[in-house]
Amino acid sequence: MSSMSKIYVARHGQTDGNTLQVIHSITDTPLNETGIAQARGLAEQLSGVKLNAVFSSKLKRAYKTAQIVAKSQNIPHIVDDRIFERDYGVLEHRPYMNPEMVEIMTKFYDPTDELLIENAESLSTVIKRIHDFLDEVTKKYRGKNILIVSHSGIMGFFKDYFEPKPGANLFAWVKNCEVWEFKN
């Protein structure tokens, strides 16, 4: 068996919060009909890949997306709280597609000059939990393929782990059920 692993990281399917373009970081919103169809599309997209496990947070949107993929391949679906969405604190439920919020989000994810938001999770805390998770699963699943169903607010942290660019902003605009592939 090859010792090369492939780690696939995908954002969950669409929720009503996504269609309203408001921040739903820790708000537990389920997939809508489009999101369920997107999750099925993700399962189809990955049908040619022999996955060994699928991971997600317990948030309904990630959980259901992961469950659909795991069932399609009859493989384990493992829930891990370390891949939970970043807590945006007082920004929760605010619209995000306006110039002011884009500027705030850019600074909120800037490792060289992080904007601290009331009641929000710090970059260092998110980096630690994502790196701890990836350190563990890349060792345990060495030579195997896994899918991590995640959230847009932490997708950039996964990319930074596998393709580090010191000082780069860690926010990533990611479409629902967009999937990235990393070799490890």
N, C-alpha and C positions, 0 to 999 in steps of 0.2 A: 504494500500500500504506500502511496505517495505521502510524504510528510507535509506537503503543501495543503493548506486549508483555504477554503473560500468562505468568506464571511459576507453574507448579503444583509444589507440594512435597508429597510423600507419604511416609509411613513405609512401610518394607518389610512384607512379609507375615509371618505368625506363624512362630516357631521353637519347638522344644521348650524352649529356655531361657525363652521368654516364658510358656509354660504352667506352668513350674516357678516362675515369678516370682523369678528370680535375675538378677543383673546379668551380662550378657554384652556388655560394651562392645566390646572388641577381640577377644574369642573368636570365631572364624570359624564360626558355626553356620549350617547350611543351612535353607531353608524346610522345614516339615513339610507334610503333605498339605493341611491347612487353609490354610497360608500360600500354597501354589500356587494353591488355589481363590480365595483373596483377591486374589492378583495378577491372575488371570484376570478377576475381578470389577472390579478397578481398570481393566484394559484396556477392559472393556465400558463402565464409567462414563465413560471419557475417549474413547470411540469417536466421539463427535460433535464432538470438538475436533481440529482439524488441528494436530498437534504437529510441530515441525521437528526436534527431537532429544530424547533422554532421557539424563540423566546419573545416575551412581551411583558409590558407592565400590566397591572391589574385594571387600568382604566379601560372602560368598556370598548372604546373605539379601537385601541390597540389589541385588546384581548380577542375581540370578535374577528378582526382581520387575521390575526395569527391563527386562531382556531380554524378558520376556513382553509388556510394553507396547510396546516398540520393534518387536518382530516383528509384533504385531497391526496396526501402522500402516506397517510396512516403512520405518522411519526409523533413523537412526544411534543407537547406544547408545554413549555415551562414558564411560569410567571416569576419575575424577579423585580423587586421594588427599586433596584438600583437603576433601572432604565425607565423610570417614571419621568413624566414631563417636568421641566424646570418650573418651579413655582414663581410666578410673576408678581406675587404680592398684590399691591394696590392697583396694578395695571389690569388685573383680572376683569373681564367683561367690557373692556374698553375697545373701541374700534381701532384696527391697526393699519388700515390703508389710507393714512393721511401723512403729509410731510412731517408734522410734529412727532408723530408716533414712530415713523421710520427713523428719524434722528435719535429718539430715545432708545429704540431697539438697537441701533448701531452701537451706541455707547454702552448699553447694557451688556453687550457681548464683546466688548473690546478689552482684551487681556492687558493692554498697555495703559488703559485709562478707564477702568470699569465704572459705570454710573451705578451707584447703589440705590436700589428702589426699596421703599418701605415694605417690610414683611416678605421680600423676595429672597430667593435662594442665590447665594453668591456664586460667582464663576468657579472659585477654588473648590467649593463643595461639590458642584456638578462634575467638574473635572475628576475629582477624587473618586466619586462613586462610579462614573463611567469607566475610568481606567481600572478600578478594582474589578468591576464586572468583566471587562475585556481581558484583563490579565488571567482571570480564572477560566473563562470559557475557551480562550485560545489555547490554553494548556490542556484542559480536559478534552477538547474536541480537535486536537492536533491531527491533521491529515483528514479531517472530515469537513463537511459543508453544513453551515448553519444559517438560519435566517433570524434576524432580529427585527421585530416590528416595533417601531419607535414613533417619536413625535418630532415635529419640525423644530421645536425649541432645543432639541439636543442632537439633531442629526449632525451638525457641524462638529460636535465633540467626538463622534465616532470617526469622522473623516480626519480630524486632527490627530487621533490616536494612530491611525494607519499611515497617514501622509502628513506628518507634522510640518507646519510652517510657522516657526516662532514669531509671535507678535501678530499673527493673522487674526482677523475678526472671526469669531466662532459661530456667528449666526448664518444660517443657510435658508434661503427660500426654497422650499421643497414642495412639489405637487403631491396630492394624495396618491398613495400607492406607488410613488416613484421609488425605484430600487437602485441602490448602489452596490457595487461588488468590490471587495478588497481581497487580496491574496495575502496569506500570512504563513 
